[in-house]
Amino acid sequence: MQITKFAIPEIIFGNGSIKYLAPCAHRLGAKRVFLVSDVGLETSGWVERIRSILEADGLECIIFSELTANPRDWQVHKGAKAYEECGADVIIGLGGGSPIDAAKGIATIVGNGGRIRDYEGANRIMRPLPPMIFIPSTAGSGSDVSQYAIITDTDRQVKMSIISRSLVPNISIIDPDLLVTKTRELIVSSAVDALSHAIESYVSRLASPFTETQALNAIGLIATNLRAAADDKDTEALKNLSIASTAAGMSFSNAGLGIGHALAHSLGGRYDVVHGMVHPMLLPPIMRFNIPSCTEKMATIAQTINGVRLASAKSLAEQGCATLEHMFAELRIPVRLRDIVPDESRLEQICRIAVQDACAVTNPRQATWRDLYEICGEAW
């Protein structure tokens, strides 16, 4: 067996677990906390709730919420400057993937200097980061447990993948209560993002027994809980999606992803689309592309989703792709790339950029930009 490693933060999980935030911050030496979030979470009241928890325990709280979805490099630089000017000592990231990735970017600049594009790629962060606590408000990105940060380079219109063990936080507090205020669209897009994390990492070239177990657990939980969570906001289903997101995050953080995320990053950098909404369009054709290189694993994914195995591995693998297409259609979400991309004229450029993304390296089947272009054509 290949030598492998498995890096995760300390995880505190459960309904109401944000009540442990202040003791966790004190344990990391906090006196003045730098809270990174966004306007949506301010509006929903969660930012004020977090601030009140911290201030009730004698901690100062400086809020930085000048962020958009798909955080920009200049926003990260502005946040790092604000952190240094206020004399903060611990970073808390509250939100979905965007605020948490921005918090990671801010911590990287605070600890290492330079510009965020200096750290694009793997293992380029050389100095320690400030202590970090992350509180995910969605069940999808897995950023709160992962070694990844995705930041948009506005000059190149590219979403950069920054990968480093340093980006794993000290503590992740996962409280499913935060999901109750989310829209149906956000619950679905986040869960499909987690599903793609699980599937891509399960078939990754770097998958190990430690990551495979987590990935299959996530796939099963999402398949059986997504409908109830999205349509009814069932509390048990939302809790299970939180577990699935965490499991998928632990898997992809250590095993890597694939060409689905490489394409999603390229599309997101060019068109600023919602990351999770790209995967219902791309995941089935990408799975079909990968079947020749990992037929048995694709069959196992299908068995995990459908619960039975009554066909050959190849037939079962193909059934799994069809099952996901049916599931996405039933969820009433866009399933064609043309629904979010204005025209086909830039797809070649997008595919040429995607094939260079760090996520493409661990895909089980080597892909050229022409392969990606054909996949986009199938998804169109």
C-alpha positions as CSV (number, residue, x, y, z in Angstrom):
1,M,0.0,0.0,0.0
2,Q,1.2,3.5,-0.7
3,I,2.4,5.6,2.2
4,T,-0.4,8.1,3.0
5,K,-1.2,10.9,5.5
6,F,-4.5,12.1,6.9
7,A,-4.8,15.6,8.2
8,I,-7.9,17.0,9.9
9,P,-8.6,19.7,12.5
10,E,-10.1,19.2,16.0
11,I,-13.8,18.9,15.2
12,I,-16.7,19.9,17.6
13,F,-19.9,18.7,16.1
14,G,-23.6,18.9,17.1
15,N,-26.7,21.1,17.3
16,G,-25.9,24.1,19.5
17,S,-22.1,23.5,19.5
18,I,-21.3,27.1,18.7
19,K,-21.7,27.7,22.5
20,Y,-18.2,26.3,22.8
21,L,-16.7,29.0,20.5
22,A,-15.4,31.3,23.2
23,P,-13.7,28.6,25.3
24,C,-12.0,27.4,22.1
25,A,-10.8,30.9,21.2
26,H,-9.5,31.4,24.7
27,R,-7.6,28.1,24.4
28,L,-5.9,29.4,21.3
29,G,-4.8,32.6,23.2
30,A,-7.4,34.9,21.8
31,K,-8.0,38.4,23.2
32,R,-9.0,40.2,20.0
33,V,-10.8,38.0,17.4
34,F,-10.9,38.8,13.6
35,L,-14.3,37.5,12.4
36,V,-14.5,36.9,8.6
37,S,-18.0,36.5,7.2
38,D,-20.3,38.0,4.6
39,V,-23.3,40.3,4.3
40,G,-25.8,37.4,4.0
41,L,-24.8,36.0,7.4
42,E,-25.0,39.5,8.9
43,T,-28.5,39.9,7.6
44,S,-29.6,36.5,8.9
45,G,-28.3,37.4,12.4
46,W,-25.6,34.8,12.7
47,V,-22.7,37.4,12.8
48,E,-24.3,39.2,15.7
49,R,-24.9,35.9,17.4
50,I,-21.3,35.0,17.2
51,R,-20.1,38.4,18.3
52,S,-22.4,38.3,21.3
53,I,-21.0,34.8,22.3
54,L,-17.5,36.1,22.1
55,E,-18.1,39.5,23.8
56,A,-20.0,37.8,26.7
57,D,-16.8,35.9,27.4
58,G,-14.6,39.0,27.4
59,L,-13.3,38.7,23.8
60,E,-13.1,41.7,21.5
61,C,-14.5,41.0,18.0
62,I,-13.6,42.8,14.8
63,I,-15.9,42.0,11.9
64,F,-14.7,41.8,8.3
65,S,-17.6,41.1,5.9
66,E,-16.5,42.9,2.7
67,L,-16.7,39.7,0.6
68,T,-18.5,38.3,-2.4
69,A,-19.2,34.8,-3.4
70,N,-16.0,33.4,-5.0
71,P,-13.7,35.7,-2.9
72,R,-11.3,37.9,-4.9
73,D,-7.6,38.4,-4.3
74,W,-8.0,42.1,-3.5
75,Q,-10.6,41.2,-0.8
76,V,-8.1,38.9,0.8
77,H,-5.4,41.6,0.7
78,K,-7.8,44.1,2.2
79,G,-8.7,41.7,5.0
80,A,-5.1,41.0,5.8
81,K,-4.4,44.7,6.1
82,A,-7.4,45.1,8.4
83,Y,-6.3,42.2,10.6
84,E,-2.8,43.7,11.1
85,E,-4.1,47.2,11.7
86,C,-6.5,46.1,14.5
87,G,-4.0,43.9,16.3
88,A,-6.0,40.7,16.2
89,D,-4.6,37.4,17.3
90,V,-7.1,34.7,16.2
91,I,-9.1,34.4,12.9
92,I,-12.6,33.0,12.9
93,G,-14.2,32.1,9.6
94,L,-18.0,32.0,9.6
95,G,-19.9,31.0,6.4
96,G,-19.8,28.8,3.4
97,G,-16.7,28.2,1.3
98,S,-16.3,31.8,0.3
99,P,-15.8,33.4,3.8
100,I,-13.8,30.4,5.0
101,D,-11.5,30.4,2.0
102,A,-11.1,34.2,2.4
103,A,-10.2,33.7,6.0
104,K,-7.5,31.2,5.0
105,G,-6.2,33.6,2.4
106,I,-6.1,36.4,5.0
107,A,-4.2,34.1,7.4
108,T,-1.8,33.2,4.7
109,I,-0.8,36.8,3.9
110,V,-0.7,37.7,7.7
111,G,1.7,34.8,8.3
112,N,3.8,34.9,5.1
113,G,3.4,38.3,3.4
114,G,3.4,38.9,-0.3
115,R,0.4,38.5,-2.6
116,I,-2.1,35.6,-2.4
117,R,-1.2,34.5,-6.0
118,D,2.4,33.7,-4.6
119,Y,0.9,30.6,-3.0
120,E,-1.1,29.1,-5.9
121,G,-0.5,25.4,-6.2
122,A,0.6,22.9,-3.5
123,N,2.9,23.3,-0.5
124,R,4.0,26.9,-1.0
125,I,3.1,28.2,2.4
126,M,6.3,28.1,4.5
127,R,5.6,30.0,7.7
128,P,3.0,29.5,10.4
129,L,-0.5,31.1,10.2
130,P,-2.4,32.7,13.0
131,P,-4.7,30.3,14.9
132,M,-7.9,29.7,13.0
133,I,-11.4,28.5,14.0
134,F,-14.0,27.8,11.3
135,I,-17.8,27.6,11.6
136,P,-19.4,26.4,8.4
137,S,-22.9,27.8,7.7
138,T,-23.5,25.4,4.8
139,A,-23.2,21.6,4.4
140,G,-21.1,21.5,1.2
141,S,-17.8,23.2,0.8
142,G,-15.8,21.2,3.4
143,S,-13.4,24.1,3.5
144,D,-13.6,24.1,7.3
145,V,-11.7,20.8,7.5
146,S,-9.6,20.9,4.3
147,Q,-6.2,21.8,3.1
148,Y,-7.6,23.8,0.2
149,A,-8.5,27.5,-0.4
150,I,-10.0,28.7,-3.6
151,I,-9.4,32.4,-4.4
152,T,-10.2,34.3,-7.6
153,D,-7.3,36.0,-9.4
154,T,-9.1,39.0,-10.9
155,D,-6.4,39.8,-13.4
156,R,-6.4,36.4,-15.0
157,Q,-10.1,35.6,-14.2
158,V,-9.0,32.3,-12.7
159,K,-9.9,30.6,-9.5
160,M,-6.6,29.7,-7.9
161,S,-6.2,26.4,-5.9
162,I,-4.0,26.9,-2.9
163,I,-3.2,23.6,-1.1
164,S,-1.3,23.3,2.1
165,R,-1.4,21.5,5.4
166,S,-1.1,25.0,7.0
167,L,-4.7,25.8,5.8
168,V,-6.3,23.1,8.0
169,P,-7.7,25.1,11.0
170,N,-7.0,24.5,14.6
171,I,-10.7,23.9,15.3
172,S,-13.8,23.4,13.2
173,I,-17.1,23.9,15.0
174,I,-19.9,22.3,13.0
175,D,-23.4,23.3,14.2
176,P,-26.3,22.0,12.0
177,D,-28.5,24.7,13.5
178,L,-27.0,27.2,11.1
179,L,-28.5,25.4,8.1
180,V,-32.1,26.2,9.1
181,T,-31.9,29.7,7.7
182,K,-30.5,28.6,4.3
183,T,-32.6,28.7,1.1
184,R,-33.5,25.6,-0.7
185,E,-31.2,26.5,-3.5
186,L,-28.2,26.9,-1.2
187,I,-29.0,23.6,0.6
188,V,-29.1,21.8,-2.7
189,S,-26.1,23.4,-4.4
190,S,-24.0,22.9,-1.2
191,A,-25.0,19.2,-0.9
192,V,-24.2,18.5,-4.6
193,D,-20.8,20.2,-4.1
194,A,-20.2,17.8,-1.2
195,L,-21.4,14.9,-3.4
196,S,-18.9,15.8,-6.1
197,H,-16.1,16.1,-3.4
198,A,-16.9,12.5,-2.2
199,I,-17.2,11.0,-5.7
200,E,-14.1,12.7,-7.1
201,S,-11.9,11.9,-4.0
202,Y,-13.2,8.3,-3.9
203,V,-11.8,7.6,-7.4
204,S,-8.8,9.9,-7.0
205,R,-5.2,8.6,-7.7
206,L,-4.4,9.4,-4.1
207,A,-7.3,7.7,-2.4
208,S,-6.5,5.6,0.6
209,P,-8.5,3.3,2.9
210,F,-8.9,6.4,5.2
211,T,-10.4,8.6,2.6
212,E,-12.5,6.0,0.8
213,T,-14.4,5.2,3.9
214,Q,-15.3,8.8,4.5
215,A,-16.2,9.3,0.8
216,L,-18.6,6.4,0.7
217,N,-20.2,7.5,3.9
218,A,-20.8,11.0,2.5
219,I,-22.3,9.6,-0.8
220,G,-24.8,7.4,1.1
221,L,-25.8,10.2,3.5
222,I,-26.4,12.7,0.7
223,A,-28.4,10.3,-1.5
224,T,-30.8,9.4,1.4
225,N,-31.1,12.9,3.0
226,L,-30.9,15.6,0.3
227,R,-34.6,15.6,-0.6
228,A,-35.9,15.8,3.0
229,A,-33.4,18.5,3.8
230,A,-34.1,20.6,0.7
231,D,-37.9,20.3,0.6
232,D,-38.8,20.1,4.3
233,K,-35.7,21.4,6.2
234,D,-36.0,18.2,8.2
235,T,-33.6,18.7,11.2
236,E,-32.3,15.1,11.1
237,A,-31.7,15.3,7.4
238,L,-29.9,18.6,7.8
239,K,-27.7,17.1,10.5
240,N,-26.9,14.2,8.2
241,L,-25.9,16.6,5.4
242,S,-23.5,18.3,7.8
243,I,-22.0,14.9,8.6
244,A,-21.7,14.1,4.9
245,S,-20.1,17.5,4.1
246,T,-17.5,16.9,6.9
247,A,-16.8,13.4,5.7
248,A,-16.4,14.5,2.1
249,G,-14.2,17.4,3.2
250,M,-11.9,15.0,5.1
251,S,-11.7,12.8,2.1
252,F,-10.9,15.3,-0.6
253,S,-8.6,17.3,1.6
254,N,-6.4,14.2,1.8
255,A,-7.0,12.4,-1.5
256,G,-7.5,15.4,-3.9
257,L,-10.3,15.9,-6.4
258,G,-10.5,15.7,-10.2
259,I,-11.4,17.3,-13.5
260,G,-14.9,18.2,-12.3
261,H,-13.5,20.7,-9.9
262,A,-10.8,21.8,-12.4
263,L,-13.6,22.7,-14.8
264,A,-15.7,24.3,-12.0
265,H,-12.8,26.5,-11.0
266,S,-12.2,27.6,-14.6
267,L,-15.9,28.3,-15.2
268,G,-16.2,30.1,-11.9
269,G,-13.2,32.3,-12.6
270,R,-14.6,33.3,-16.0
271,Y,-18.3,33.6,-15.3
272,D,-18.5,34.0,-11.5
273,V,-21.2,31.2,-11.3
274,V,-22.3,29.6,-8.1
275,H,-19.8,26.8,-7.6
276,G,-22.2,24.1,-6.4
277,M,-24.6,24.6,-9.3
278,V,-21.9,23.6,-11.9
279,H,-21.6,20.1,-10.6
280,P,-25.1,18.8,-11.5
281,M,-24.2,19.6,-15.1
282,L,-20.7,18.2,-15.1
283,L,-20.7,15.3,-12.6
284,P,-22.5,12.6,-14.7
285,P,-20.5,13.1,-18.0
286,I,-17.3,13.2,-16.0
287,M,-18.1,10.0,-14.2
288,R,-18.8,8.4,-17.6
289,F,-15.4,9.6,-18.9
290,N,-13.7,8.1,-15.8
291,I,-15.4,4.7,-15.9
292,P,-12.7,2.9,-18.0
293,S,-10.1,3.8,-15.4
294,C,-12.0,2.9,-12.2
295,T,-15.0,0.7,-13.2
296,E,-15.2,-1.2,-9.9
297,K,-15.1,2.0,-7.9
298,M,-17.8,3.6,-10.0
299,A,-19.9,0.5,-9.5
300,T,-19.4,0.8,-5.8
301,I,-20.6,4.4,-5.9
302,A,-23.7,3.3,-7.8
303,Q,-24.4,0.5,-5.3
304,T,-24.0,3.0,-2.5
305,I,-26.6,5.3,-4.1
306,N,-29.0,2.6,-5.3
307,G,-28.5,0.0,-2.6
308,V,-28.4,-3.1,-4.9
309,R,-25.9,-4.8,-7.2
310,L,-27.7,-6.9,-9.9
311,A,-25.5,-6.2,-12.9
312,S,-21.9,-6.2,-14.2
313,A,-19.6,-3.5,-12.8
314,K,-19.6,-1.6,-16.1
315,S,-23.4,-1.7,-16.3
316,L,-23.8,-0.7,-12.7
317,A,-21.3,2.2,-13.1
318,E,-23.3,3.5,-16.0
319,Q,-26.6,3.1,-14.0
320,G,-25.0,5.3,-11.3
321,C,-24.5,8.1,-13.8
322,A,-28.1,7.8,-15.0
323,T,-29.4,7.8,-11.4
324,L,-27.6,11.0,-10.6
325,E,-29.0,12.7,-13.7
326,H,-32.5,11.6,-12.7
327,M,-31.9,12.8,-9.1
328,F,-30.7,16.2,-10.2
329,A,-33.7,16.6,-12.6
330,E,-36.1,15.8,-9.8
331,L,-34.5,18.4,-7.6
332,R,-35.6,21.1,-10.1
333,I,-32.1,22.6,-10.6
334,P,-30.4,23.5,-13.8
335,V,-28.7,20.5,-15.4
336,R,-27.4,21.9,-18.7
337,L,-24.3,24.0,-19.0
338,R,-26.0,26.4,-21.3
339,D,-28.3,27.4,-18.4
340,I,-25.4,29.2,-16.7
341,V,-22.8,29.9,-19.5
342,P,-23.8,32.7,-22.0
343,D,-22.3,31.0,-25.1
344,E,-19.9,28.3,-26.2
345,S,-17.3,30.6,-27.7
346,R,-15.1,30.6,-24.6
347,L,-15.3,26.9,-23.7
348,E,-12.1,26.0,-25.4
349,Q,-10.2,28.6,-23.4
350,I,-11.9,27.5,-20.2
351,C,-10.9,23.8,-20.9
352,R,-7.3,24.8,-21.7
353,I,-7.1,26.6,-18.3
354,A,-8.9,23.8,-16.4
355,V,-6.4,21.1,-17.6
356,Q,-3.7,23.0,-15.8
357,D,-5.6,23.2,-12.5
358,A,-4.0,21.3,-9.6
359,C,-7.3,19.3,-9.1
360,A,-6.8,17.7,-12.6
361,V,-3.6,15.9,-11.4
362,T,-5.4,13.4,-9.2
363,N,-8.2,12.5,-11.7
364,P,-8.1,8.7,-12.3
365,R,-8.0,9.1,-16.1
366,Q,-5.7,11.5,-17.7
367,A,-7.6,14.2,-19.6
368,T,-6.5,16.6,-22.3
369,W,-8.2,20.0,-22.9
370,R,-10.0,18.3,-25.9
371,D,-11.4,15.6,-23.5
372,L,-12.7,18.4,-21.2
373,Y,-14.2,20.2,-24.2
374,E,-16.1,17.0,-25.2
375,I,-17.4,16.7,-21.6
376,C,-18.6,20.3,-21.7
377,G,-20.2,19.5,-25.1
378,E,-22.1,16.5,-23.5
379,A,-23.2,18.8,-20.6
380,W,-24.2,21.6,-22.9
